[in-house]
Amino acid sequence: MPTYEYRCERCSHTFEIKMTVDEKKKTKVSCPQCNSEEVGQQLFGVSFSGKKKTDRNSSGGCCGDGTGCCG
């Protein structure tokens, strides 16, 4: 589930909220410290939690042979 980071324009409090993309579209976010709705999403503040799925070989390097041949 994505975690979104926000910053309150009124009190400068920075906080995170975990919610689905659909919830984000429908939710009016307010600051948990001062209850202001004057908040802005931080562009760098999105992370995802959960299991990582990958097709890469785990032996190293992008080619899977440890040579680092990502060139």
C-alpha positions in Angstrom: 0.0 0.0 0.0 1.4 3.4 -0.9 2.5 5.8 1.8 2.1 9.5 1.0 4.0 12.2 2.8 2.4 15.6 3.4 3.5 18.9 4.9 1.1 21.3 6.6 1.3 24.8 5.3 -0.1 26.3 8.6 2.1 24.6 11.2 4.9 23.0 9.1 4.2 19.5 10.5 5.3 16.7 8.2 3.3 13.5 8.3 2.7 10.3 6.4 -0.6 8.5 5.5 -0.9 5.0 4.1 -3.9 4.6 1.7 -4.7 3.1 -1.6 -4.6 5.2 -4.8 -8.5 5.1 -4.8 -8.6 6.3 -1.2 -6.2 9.1 -2.0 -8.6 10.3 -4.8 -11.5 10.4 -2.4 -9.9 11.5 0.9 -9.6 15.1 2.1 -6.3 15.1 4.0 -5.9 17.3 7.1 -3.0 17.8 9.4 -3.1 15.5 12.4 -1.4 18.2 14.6 -3.5 21.3 13.9 -6.4 19.9 11.8 -5.7 22.3 8.9 -6.7 21.2 5.4 -3.9 23.4 4.0 -1.5 20.5 3.3 0.7 19.8 0.3 1.9 16.4 -0.8 5.7 16.1 -0.8 6.8 15.0 -4.3 9.4 12.6 -2.9 7.1 11.2 -0.3 5.6 8.1 -1.8 6.8 4.6 -0.8 5.3 1.2 -1.2 5.3 -1.6 1.3 4.9 -5.3 0.6 6.8 -8.1 -0.9 9.1 -7.3 -3.8 8.7 -9.5 -6.9 11.7 -9.7 -9.3 12.8 -11.8 -12.2 16.4 -11.0 -11.8 18.9 -13.7 -11.0 20.1 -13.2 -7.4 23.8 -13.9 -8.2 24.6 -10.2 -8.7 24.9 -7.6 -11.4 22.1 -6.7 -13.8 23.0 -9.6 -16.1 22.9 -12.0 -13.2 26.6 -13.0 -13.5 28.2 -10.4 -11.2 29.9 -8.6 -14.1 27.9 -5.4 -13.7 27.2 -5.3 -17.4 24.4 -2.7 -17.2 26.2 -0.5 -19.7 
